[in-house]
Amino acid sequence: MVERLPDEGKIWYNGTFVDWKDAKVHVLSHGLHYGSGVFEGIRCYATEKGSFIFRLKEHVDRMYHSARLYKMDIPYSEEDLKEAIKETIRINGLDACYIRPIAFYGYHHLGVNPTGCPVDVAIAVWRWGTYLGEEALESGIRCTFSSWRRIDPKTLPVTAKAVGHYLNSLLAVLDAKEKGFDEAIMLDSDGYVAEGPGENIFAVKNATLYTPEAESSILPGITRASVIELARESGYEVVEKPLTKEELLTADEVFFTGTAAEVSPIREIDGVRIGKGKRGEVTSVIQRKFFDVVNARDERYMRWLEPVYE
Ligand SMILES: Cc1ncc(COP(=O)(O)O)c(C=O)c1O
């Protein structure tokens, strides 16, 4: 399930393309010591109409939003970064890939205050399959409530997709794997459901969708926003509200959303079977719609797709 990174290709690094093996940082880079970086995870899909990046603008917007929250000045415009992302895919000759842009404080001095450190920017792209496994998209995964709570907005700006925040996710993932589960579900500091370590979560009850609201310490996912829109357009009611553990355990269906996880059903949480213990009806509808959209089969949502090779 865990795919090793490739060892060849070109990486965009501070405005130029370098060989994969040469895209290195100094061990005394600020970002390595203090987690001072922001990044994105984006997908490019190979479709019958060509290669398209899903919601590129929204991802790049979020990266600059994350940087702003950490007072980090990315030395490129959003337009330049979007162009660089497309060029990186083209130069690597890929039709479908995962895209990882990152901006971090680089090598200059060491000390928590980053003022004076350069902001280094890199973009890597590589072929990538399904994150939780092909079978997960069909049969669903087994999750556990993590004993680690999701980071709290009183401590860190949770809407930033920042490097250091992922220590929280790392603990939750390790916890889940050690207990024999596929993935963790984290609660917020008030005990309400927040999200997975790299996914947002939805529950379905009587054909209404429920998802934790922004106040539940979530990263506002771009897949989450897309699924809310697709579900409403399909005639489902979607309610954003604080969700309890009990509501999740007694839901008819539960699923994760995310760039990596796409739309992944959850069939069990801590030994409790969710609904029928397999992908539910509403999840199937949402999943089908989502894959139609990302695969350029729905004309109405071509506005979410950025062509790579024009
Ligand atoms: C903590 C966390 N929550 C949610 C998500 C889902 O966000 P998106 O749908 O934008 O990928 C991600 C992935 O980026 C994440 O890392």
The ligand as an SDF file (V2000), in Angstrom:
LIG
                    3D

 16 16  0  0  0  0  0  0  0  0999 V2000
   -5.5900   17.1500    8.1760 C   0  0  0  0  0  0  0  0  0  0  0  0
   -6.2910   17.0980    6.8660 C   0  0  0  0  0  0  0  0  0  0  0  0
   -7.6350   17.1950    6.8360 N   0  0  0  0  0  0  0  0  0  0  0  0
   -8.3220   17.1460    5.6780 C   0  0  0  0  0  0  0  0  0  0  0  0
   -7.6810   16.9860    4.4690 C   0  0  0  0  0  0  0  0  0  0  0  0
   -8.4670   16.9330    3.2040 C   0  0  0  0  0  0  0  0  0  0  0  0
   -8.2680   18.0980    2.4510 O   0  0  0  0  0  0  0  0  0  0  0  0
   -8.3480   18.1050    0.8630 P   0  0  0  0  0  0  0  0  0  0  0  0
   -9.6750   17.5630    0.5080 O   0  0  0  0  0  0  0  0  0  0  0  0
   -8.2030   19.5370    0.5060 O   0  0  0  0  0  0  0  0  0  0  0  0
   -7.2500   17.2550    0.3710 O   0  0  0  0  0  0  0  0  0  0  0  0
   -6.2830   16.8860    4.4490 C   0  0  0  0  0  0  0  0  0  0  0  0
   -5.5550   16.7570    3.1850 C   0  0  0  0  0  0  0  0  0  0  0  0
   -5.0630   17.7410    2.6740 O   0  0  0  0  0  0  0  0  0  0  0  0
   -5.5710   16.9470    5.6680 C   0  0  0  0  0  0  0  0  0  0  0  0
   -4.2460   16.8380    5.6840 O   0  0  0  0  0  0  0  0  0  0  0  0
  1  2  1  0
  2  3  1  0
  2 15  2  0
  3  4  2  0
  4  5  1  0
  5  6  1  0
  5 12  2  0
  6  7  1  0
  7  8  1  0
  8  9  2  0
  8 10  1  0
  8 11  1  0
 12 13  1  0
 12 15  1  0
 13 14  2  0
 15 16  1  0
M  END
$$$$
